[in-house]
Amino acid sequence: MRSSRFLAASAALVLTMTGVFAPASHSAPISGRDWVATPNGLVGVQQMVIVRASGQAGAMAVVTFQNTSAGTNAGQAAVNSQGFAYLPWQPGAPGAWDISAKVGGSAVGTASIVVAAMPTTTRLLSAIQVRALQAATLVAQVRAVGGEITPSGTIAVRNQSNAIVASGTLSSTTTPGLASANIAWTPSPGSAILTATYTPDTNSFGTSTSPIATPTVTGGVAVSLRLPQVSYLGVTETIEAVIQPTFQSPLGGSVAFSLEIDGFPFFPMGGSRGISNGVGSTTWTPTQIGPQTVIVQYASANFAINGTNRQIFNVQPAPTPDRITITPAGASAWGPGVVGTLTAGNSVALTPAALSGNPVPLSTDGPCVISAGVVTVLGPGTCVIAATSLGNGGSLAASSANYLINVQAAKKK
């Protein structure tokens, strides 16, 4: 249920701290009869802005957002019969935001929050065998860990000496939140240990670096596999076969993938796949952990050219939910579930964190509201504080946890 069901009878309560939690000291709770409130945010993740405008049902609330890099913009929402307006908002830039609201031309209140940059993950895909001094294509992929916006910027590929050996610019893909770059690279004779580093072109995204890729520089092979460096149980991946240029046919051709586990062949990767621009691909979802071997067979359309290759890789256990902690100011961390009791009008400052190290957005439901990092309880009932982690895009999966505060009515004076 929305906060508005409980607010009308409690808006005038004094917001002084009593009860089981320590006072909120590092951020101000809401105050006054009318106000605007929204939690600290994360670029690209929608959150709710709530405006309290007593006796203004049917009027339009105009909310203004101001940030140093994004400038000033505004949105509006109608005030409902209970005196509340709800405006969904998706922050587009990180840093400090000042938010103000007006209803009927009169100021309602202001709030100051902090928005974090969206974390990213980067991975670098290379054919497992490449030919010395012959151009090869590296694929760099950068993914926003969550949200609805796609990273932009550049990729630098470095070798084991930290020298940049290739670079490229990201382009968006048909998958929301995913950008990629095809990067030309000419291998030198000898071993190659490569990493890709993403540099964003705006401060809306965090930088990230891929796990290492270790292509083998060899003589000519007809077909080579291009696999992700890390695969997880139950997570679908794209498996690619790269046909070396001297073995491609103008007539086209096809590839077929199979899987070998403990020396026995299996065929969960589908049948024959066509080749486009020298690459054939399939998707596969690992169903067990441990060492496994992907096998690919290639034949040109007239069967004049053919080849096979195989690669061992180790499937990791399925990603586990990211562990969230919520710590109230001056007290020990909460566990999910019922966390205590507060009297209406009290507030508590919260610090959310996750094992992944990535930001943890908060939201509320029931007789309470959050402004920046401070929750204020407004009327009797159950306040639900929801914490959401996006995970780390790898071994830690997205997760959420709910924390319940029993709110009792304030004593009448």
Residue, then its C-alpha position, 0 to 999 in steps of 0.5 A: m500500500r502507498s504511504s498516502r493512506f497513512l499520512a493525512a493524520s500524521a503530517a503534523l507530528v514532530l519529527t524528533m527521534t525516540g524509540v529503539f533507533a539512534p538519531a538520524s544525524h548525517s541527513a535530514p528527515i522530512s519536516g513540516r506539513d508539506w514536503v517532497a521526498t525521494p531516496n538516494g539513487l542510481v543512474g538508469v534505475q527508476q525511483m519514485v518522487i513523492v510530493r505531499a501537498s495538503g488540501q491541493a487535490g486535483a492541482m498539478a505538482v511541478v518537480t524540478f531536478q538540478n544537477t551540476s552536469a545534467g543541468t535543470n529539468a522538470g516533471q509534473a504529476a497530479v495531486n490525488s484526493q489524499g493530497f499526494a503526487y507520485l512522479p516516477w523519475q530515472p536519474g540520468a547523471p550521478g552526483a548531488w541532486d537538488i529536488s524542489a516541488k511547487v503546487g499552484g505556484s507555491a513552494v512545497g519543499t526541497a530535498s537533496i540526494v546523491v545519485a551513484a554511477m551505474p557499475t559496469t562489467t567488461r569482457l573480451l572475446s578472442a578466438i582461442q587460436v590466432r595466426a601471427l601477423q594476421a589480423a584477428t577480430l577481438v570482441a569487447q562487450v560492456r554491460a550495465v549491471g542494471g538499469e535501462i541505459t546502455p554504456s558508451g565510451t572506448i575500449a583499450v586492449r592491453n597485453q601482458s606488458n600493459a602496452i595498448v595493442a588495440s582500441g575501439t569505440l563501443s556501439s549499442t546493441t539490440t540488447p538493452g544495457l549492452a554495448s560492444a566493439n569489434i576491434a582489429w588486432t594483429p597478433s605478434p609471434g609468441s604468447a598473448i595475455l590480453t585484457a580490455t579496459y572500458t573508459p566511459d565517455t560520461n560520468s554516468f557509468g563506472t569503468s571496468t576491466s575484463p578477465i584475461a584472455t589468452p589466445t594461442v598464437t599459432g600457424g593456420v587453423a581452419v576454425s577456432l572457438r570463441l568462448p567467454q572466459v567464465s561461464y556459470l551454471g544456468v546462465t545462457e552464453t553465446i558460443e562462436a566459431v571463427i573461420q580463419p580467412t584463408f579457410q573461408s569459402p565464397l560459397g559459404g559453409s556451416v558449423a556444428f557444435s557438440l559438448e564432451i563431458d567425461g569423455f562422452p559426446f553430447f549434443p545440447m548445442g543444436g544442429s548445423r549453424g550457418i556462417s556469416n562474415g566468417v563466424g557461426s554461433t549458437t547459444w548454450t546454457p550449462t547444466q552442470i559444473g566442472p570441466q567440459t569440452v566444446i567441439v566444433q566441426y566446420a565444412s564449406a558448402n561444397f565440402a572442399i574445406n573442413g576442420t575441427n577444433r575443441q576447447i576445455f573450459n570450466v563451468q562455475p557454480a550458479p551465481t549466488p544472491d548478493r548479500i545485502t546489509i542495512t545499518p541504522a545510524g548508531a546501531s548494529a546491522w539489521g537482518p531481513g524481517v521485523v527489525g523493531t518498533l518506532t513511534a509515528g514521527n520518528s526517523v532513522a538514517l540508514t546505510p545500505a551496502a552489498l557484498s558486491g560493493n555496488p550501490v543498493p537502492l532503497s524504497t518504502d511502502g506503508p506509513c513511511v517515506i524515505s528522503a536521501g538516506v533517512v526513513t521517517v515513519l508517519g502513522p501506525g501500521t507496518c513500514v516496509i523498507a525494500a533494499t535491492s542489489l543489482g549484483n555484480g554481473g557475474s558470480l553474485a546475482a541480483s537480490s532484494a531484502n525487506y525490513l519491517i518496522n512496526v509503527q505505533a501511534a504517537k501519544k496524545k498530549 
